[in-house]
Amino acid sequence: MRLIKPIHEAILSALVVLVAVVGSILLLYWHASNIQMESARENLANLASAASLLIDVEQHQSLETVPDRPSSRYDRAVAPLVAFHRKVSSIKYLYTMVRREGKIRFVLDTAWSIKAANPDLEIKGSEILEPYMEQDPEMIAALREGRTLVNSEPQTDRFGTFLSGFSPFFDRDGKLAGIVGVDYSLGDIRARSAELRRAVWSQIFLAVAMSMVIGVAIWRERNREFQDRIERDKINAALDQSRARFLGIAEAAGEYLWELDAELNYTMISDRIEQLLGYNPREMVGRHPWEFSPAEDVEAYRAFWSELMTEPGRFRNVEIRKRHLDGRELWISISGNPFIDAAEKIAGYRGTGNDITERHEFIQQLEESKNSAEAADRAKSEFLAVMSHEIRTPMNGVLGFTNLLAQTGLDPQQREYVQTIQQSGDALIVIINDILDFSKIESGQLKLERTPFGIRDCLYGVLNLTAHQASAKGIELRAEIGDHVPQTIRGDMNRLRQVLLNLVGNAIKFTEKGEVVVGVDSRRVGMEEGKVMHRIEFRVSDTGIGIDHASLHRLFHPFSQADTSTTRRFGGTGLGLAICRRLVELMEGEIGVESTAGAGSTFFFHFIAPEDTGSETAPATGTDMPAFSTGKRVLLAIADAATRRSASRSLHQWGISTSVLRAPGEVVRLFGNDGCPDLILLDDDFSEDGPEGAAHRFFEATPEGAAPPPIIFLSRLPGLPQGQPLGPFAATLCIPLLREPFFEAVTQILSRESEMIRHSHPTPAQQSPDDSAQLRILLAEDNPVNQRVATLMLNKLGYQAEVVSDGVQALERFRKESFDAILMDIQMPNLDGLDAARHIRAMEPMADGRPPTYIIAVTADAIQGDRERALEAGMNDYLTKPLQPAALKEALSRAFARRSD
């Protein structure tokens, strides 16, 4: 208030001066404005009176009688007024007016002459006896009373806004002949008023400045005596406010403030400490901080103070226990730093303390919860591993012996029973795999790989695996690959294959006729870590039963299908699409479906993946045959009409001619008439003698001295090596034919035809050397049933094996004899397969020149990481139970290839 009072006095004084001065100026302005207006009216009256004396009344009246403009008569009559107008620049219009026929009419008007001399002027002239339609009261009064009058206020008519004066003129008889009108432009009057207003405003501004100077002078004079005392009051108030604010913030945050001297004795501690520890702050002054902590924390407390001493100016923090007055222990977070005295020595320490007991207890609970969750995860993982092993082990025996039984001499009814057992067992394995996969995903154990792989290889692998299902139902299965799809990306090919297999398998299962189309496309979405990122988009379309709109939202949920009738009709657990969704989400992608009941479905998904340009991947197959295809002819020995049409259409597009062999017995005649073809396409239904018998016929029909044509075997059997030689066949392909593998096989065979060395008349017994008789195999398996299954499968494939029951026996046999391949069960008594593999790898360097043994893990486990653990233990390959003959044969073929290298 002491500071504000002088300001009020200064402002009030300045306002009084300002009001007085401004009031005087405004009064003077009002008076001057009135004088200015009266002067203008008086001047107008004088000008009008002077102009009326210049009128030649007789000439004026003659023009009224005989209007004539423009004319010399009019010019002589108006000339005096024109001269007068030019001398007085403030005049806008000068004219004469008379009353005729009850109306006021113009006669003379100087505007015509003024306008002619100055064309740029914005003035308008009036004609003789042109009526004046507006009502100007002073004009009417002047014509009626015959006296000089001036407008009291500016008037507006069609010529503009003016202040006008009117003066009468009379004839010789003293009779009123008319009036002279003189118009002042309102702009001129306003210009004079503006000059006056500017003068007034300059005086007002000067008055304001003078008032401010007076106010400031008064304020400075009155304020000087209070200044010192006010400054002291402000400083004291600020200090009190700052101290109260700081204490309030600390108390609100649950902290207490403390201060120690250089000897680490409390000199001050805030009241908050009593709420935390129960001690009166005054009782704690003069004592050391560690006196209030458990004995085991004293050393940690001393270390904290030592750090503060060694690094002055730096805040330190320690979390330590303190003992409450009632014996309880609390966790306190203490922060502080030293402060320096005038001699730049440490004078003491200041800081804060905060109760963090609840936080410590919460962290401890979190740790316990984390340990419990990890223990539960481990238990779940162990349970999954045990369940996988325990379920797959008997299933290996069931399916293994079923496969072996199917290869024995059975009557039709027995074969039907065996096939039913096989189909049921396969369905059970699918269900087991779905449940285990879903459990792994839910428990977070499933981790995706990021390795290079070819998209086309993955897609064609899926189509090869499902081709026999489509062919059995007469469904066309084809692929559509976009032009921008990269050759190689980085990701998890196995999981991508799993998603595609599920979607394609469902499409075939729910389609009775028509087609299933698997499409893939890509578009670039930017760069990341120097690699081109692609959005890979897959779609699987079918012409099947479709899905009604109300059921779409349930499709990707666990144990859910479109409706219960679907499960009864087609089977399934309802986990497949749920697993697909989780896998696509792990790829950071999305999956969806579009479908209409009865009109088919389209499942689609996408994910982002980097292109891998460093991998050596074959370029995409084109559709233009090389030059050596010209003149080539292919013989189609294909019983299935759809396959024959598809093959013929593709070959013709590539510029290769075809001929059709209708029956095996026509081959001799056809070769004799047309000569040997360059290539033969043979399917597995063409001859009752089987594909090997048909091949034998072709070789026998080859003219003497000619090389037998190469044969591509087309089969619906799953598991055949796609595009690879097999027995008497140059290559094998799965039905339905896929365009790119078909193209690649044809081009490779035709390109090397001239270099191939063929036997003249090979027979099925004269196939390429069989690796079965050349492999020494050791089977390590503890389960007698599984021993029998594996032994019989090996025998069917043409192999012999020695059998041991655990890892110890396997090591003993390995020390005594060398083996090319070992089928090693993982879970065995005494010594498991992993440790046995490690021992074998350790023993191999001591073997004189013996090549490394190809070890194949055979396990009923199917948990994430099992394959990696097997490979890390030194194994080369990995098979899961139930054993499949095709998978076993491929693994042993790889073993033979490794040994040959």
Secondary structure, 3 states (H helix, E strand, C coil): CCCHHHHHHHHHHHHHHHHHHHHHHHHHHHHHHHHHHHHHHHHHHHHHHHHHCCCCHHHHHHHHHCCCCCCHHHHHHHHHHHHHHHHCCCEEEEEEEEEECCEEEEEEECHHHHHHHCCCCCCCCCCCCCECCCCCHHHHHHHHHCCCEECCCCEEECCEEEEEEEEEEECCCCCEEEEEEEEEEHHHHHHHHHHHHHHHHHHHHHHHHHHHHHHHHHHHHHHHHHHHHHHHHHHHHHHHHHHHHHHHHHHHCCEEEEEEECCCCEEEECCHHHHHHCCCHHHHCCCCHHHHCCHHHHHHHHHHHHHHHHCCCCCEEEEEEEECCCCCEEEEEEEEEEEECCCCCEEEEEEEEEECHHHHHHHHHHHHHHHHHHHHHHHHHHHHHHHHHHHHHHHHHHHHHHHHHHCCCCCHHHHHHHHHHHHHHHHHHHHHHHHHHHHHHHCCCCCCCCEEEEHHHHHHHHHHHHHHHHHHCCCEEEEEECCCCCCEEEECHHHHHHHHHHHHHHHHHCCCCCEEEEEEEEEEEEEECCEEEEEEEEEEEECCCCCCHHHHHHCCCCCCCCCHHHHHHHCCCCCHHHHHHHHHHHCCCEEEEEECCCCCEEEEEEEEEEECCCCCCCCCCCCCCCHHHCCCEEEEECCCHHHHHHHHHHHHHCCCEEEECCCHHHHHHHHHHHCCCCEEEEECCCCCCHHHHHHHHHHHHCCCCCCCCCEEEEECCCCCCCCCCECCECEEEECCCCHHHHHHHHHHHHHCHHHCCCCCCCCHHHCCCCHHHHCCEEEECCCHHHHHHHHHHHHHCCCCEEEECCHHHHHHHHHHCCCCEEEEECCCCCCCHHHHHHHHHHHHHHCCCCCCCEEEEEECCCCCCHHHHHHHCCCCEEEECCCCHHHHHHHHHHHHHHHHC
